[in-house]
């Protein structure tokens, strides 16, 4: 099995989970099964509803849909760009 592709994002606005604030978010490149029920065009177009489903599947610390819904817009944009980058082959990066 291939080594997973992982990207770390420094957040503009921390995310509070329980009593802990998180200033970074780690995203793992999704595998095909984690895109189940989602439209690839919606993923690549950064559809917010789609991101609220996908991000909890691939993020550490573990987020809920509500965490994503409350995310700072700059951070959500960075997350969306990172996810879009996962679809590029290594040869094009």
C-alpha positions in Angstrom: 0.0 0.0 0.0 1.3 3.5 -0.9 2.2 6.0 1.7 -0.7 8.4 2.3 -0.3 12.0 1.0 -0.7 14.3 4.0 -0.8 18.1 4.1 -0.7 20.3 7.2 -2.6 23.6 7.3 -1.8 26.4 9.7 -5.2 27.9 10.6 -5.9 31.6 10.7 -8.6 31.0 13.4 -8.2 28.1 15.8 -10.8 25.4 15.9 -12.0 24.5 19.4 -12.8 20.8 20.0 -13.9 20.1 23.6 -11.6 22.3 25.7 -8.7 22.3 23.3 -7.9 24.8 20.6 -6.3 23.5 17.4 -4.2 25.9 15.3 -3.3 23.3 12.7 -5.3 20.9 10.6 -3.9 17.8 8.9 -5.6 16.6 5.7 -5.0 13.2 4.2 -5.5 12.6 0.5 -8.8 10.8 0.3 -9.2 7.4 -1.3 -12.0 6.7 -3.7 -14.3 5.2 -1.1 -14.2 8.4 1.0 -15.7 10.2 -1.9 -18.7 7.9 -1.9 -22.0 9.9 -2.3 -20.1 13.0 -3.4 -19.9 14.6 -6.8 -16.3 15.1 -8.0 -17.3 18.3 -9.7 -18.7 19.6 -6.4 -15.5 18.6 -4.6 -13.3 20.4 -7.2 -15.6 23.4 -7.2 -15.3 23.7 -3.4 -19.0 23.3 -2.8 -19.5 24.0 0.9 -22.0 21.3 1.5 -19.7 18.8 -0.1 -16.7 20.1 2.0 -18.8 19.7 5.2 -19.1 16.0 4.3 -15.6 15.3 3.0 -13.4 17.2 5.5 -14.5 15.2 8.5 -13.6 12.0 6.6 -10.0 13.1 6.0 -9.0 15.6 8.7 -7.0 15.3 11.9 -8.0 16.3 14.5 -11.4 14.7 13.8 -13.9 17.3 12.9 -17.6 17.3 12.7 -19.8 18.8 10.0 -20.5 21.7 12.4 -16.8 22.4 12.9 -16.4 22.8 9.2 -19.6 25.0 9.0 -18.1 27.3 11.6 -14.6 27.4 10.0 -13.1 30.8 9.1 -13.6 31.6 5.4 -9.8 31.9 4.8 -9.2 28.5 6.4 -12.1 26.9 4.4 -10.5 28.3 1.2 -7.2 26.9 2.1 -8.7 23.5 2.9 -10.6 23.5 -0.4 -7.4 24.4 -2.3 -5.5 21.6 -0.6 -8.2 19.1 -1.4 -8.2 20.2 -5.1 -4.4 19.8 -5.1 -4.8 16.1 -4.0 -6.4 15.5 -7.5 -3.2 16.5 -9.4 -0.8 13.8 -10.3 2.6 14.2 -8.7 4.1 14.8 -12.2 2.1 18.0 -12.5 3.0 19.5 -9.1 
